[in-house]
């Protein structure tokens, strides 16, 4: 379920110039969005379709450099890091301009910033290295009149005020196993829409009734008090180990609300 890189394109900073000059993907490559455009031709007018930009910035960075290198770079290789981040940001903005000319309704961008208990880096480092890049990316998405759906697994409660200030429209996935969804609802409800809320880490161990109760609680906590600005969805992938009766109960509870 999912994928993890086993090699990195920039193992040493001596490779940066070559990567930037010759190996970065071309966001304007002919045919890049042809399959998406074919789907949008069928569904774009009567469905809420989103462009999946995965990974966005931080994940793209550590896919290229490796996680250990990336975390060290934040403290010890700031000049090279800044060059690469700027290039990744500009590349993404150009890709967003391609998407902006299509019939999508929003851009779904993914950067996992949270562990189960907190952020992967300090808020100070996040603001220093990433905040301004996100502002430019989000502003570009809004310039095309598209919604911004920001996905970040884990406990990112300390980043949510920043994301709201930057103009993120939808926060995903509001992971019940990692955050207090009651507190998230009270603190941020009405300032940002929510997506997710259905915990999946214990979904295989729950009874169907427990699944239904959890979904009703998510709706009452994240949706009803705030004008139903809530997209009910699993907080992550539903794995094959989840009993079918629990999946059935999940859909049944959704339709009962």
PyMOL commands that set and color helices and strands:
alter all, ss='L'
color gray80, all
select helices_A, chain A and resi 13-23+34-43+58-65+67-76+78-100+123-143+157-166+181-188+208-226+244-256
alter helices_A, ss='H'
color red, helices_A
select strands_A, chain A and resi 50-53+106-110+147-151+170-173+193-198+230-234
alter strands_A, ss='S'
color yellow, strands_A
deselect
rebuild
show_as cartoon
